[in-house]
Amino acid sequence: MRPSHLVNKAMWKPQKKVLSIRVDADLLEALKASGKGWQTRLNNWIRNGINSHYF
Protein backbone atom coordinates (compact mmCIF):
# COMPACT_ATOMS: atom_id res chain seq x y z
CA MET A 1 0.00 0.00 0.00
CA ARG A 2 1.34 3.44 -0.94
CA PRO A 3 1.01 6.57 1.23
CA SER A 4 -1.95 8.75 0.25
CA HIS A 5 0.25 11.71 -0.74
CA LEU A 6 1.85 9.50 -3.40
CA VAL A 7 -1.49 8.25 -4.69
CA ASN A 8 -3.34 11.59 -4.91
CA LYS A 9 -1.11 14.65 -4.46
CA ALA A 10 -4.11 17.00 -4.78
CA MET A 11 -5.47 15.71 -1.48
CA TRP A 12 -2.16 15.79 0.43
CA LYS A 13 -1.52 18.69 2.77
CA PRO A 14 1.80 19.22 4.56
CA GLN A 15 1.83 18.94 8.32
CA LYS A 16 1.68 22.32 10.04
CA LYS A 17 3.80 23.25 13.05
CA VAL A 18 3.43 26.15 15.47
CA LEU A 19 6.37 28.54 15.33
CA SER A 20 7.24 31.58 17.36
CA ILE A 21 9.53 34.12 15.66
CA ARG A 22 10.34 37.79 16.08
CA VAL A 23 9.78 40.13 13.15
CA ASP A 24 9.86 43.90 12.86
CA ALA A 25 6.57 45.49 13.93
CA ASP A 26 6.15 47.36 10.62
CA LEU A 27 6.58 44.12 8.67
CA LEU A 28 3.94 42.35 10.76
CA GLU A 29 1.53 45.29 10.39
CA ALA A 30 2.00 45.28 6.60
CA LEU A 31 1.37 41.54 6.41
CA LYS A 32 -1.78 41.77 8.51
CA ALA A 33 -2.97 44.82 6.57
CA SER A 34 -2.75 42.78 3.35
CA GLY A 35 -5.91 41.00 4.49
CA LYS A 36 -7.13 37.54 5.28
CA GLY A 37 -4.67 34.78 4.43
CA TRP A 38 -1.54 36.70 5.36
CA GLN A 39 -0.05 33.69 7.16
CA THR A 40 -0.56 31.52 4.09
CA ARG A 41 1.05 34.17 1.88
CA LEU A 42 3.99 34.41 4.29
CA ASN A 43 4.35 30.62 4.21
CA ASN A 44 4.34 30.70 0.39
CA TRP A 45 6.96 33.49 0.29
CA ILE A 46 9.23 31.52 2.59
CA ARG A 47 8.73 28.33 0.55
CA ASN A 48 9.47 30.17 -2.71
CA GLY A 49 12.61 31.66 -1.18
CA ILE A 50 13.85 28.26 -0.06
CA ASN A 51 13.02 26.69 -3.42
CA SER A 52 14.86 29.53 -5.16
CA HIS A 53 17.91 29.04 -2.89
CA TYR A 54 17.62 32.57 -1.42
CA PHE A 55 17.82 31.53 2.21
Residue pairs with C-beta under 8 A, 6 or more apart in sequence:
4 11
4 12
5 11
5 12
31 38
31 41
31 42
32 38
34 41
49 55
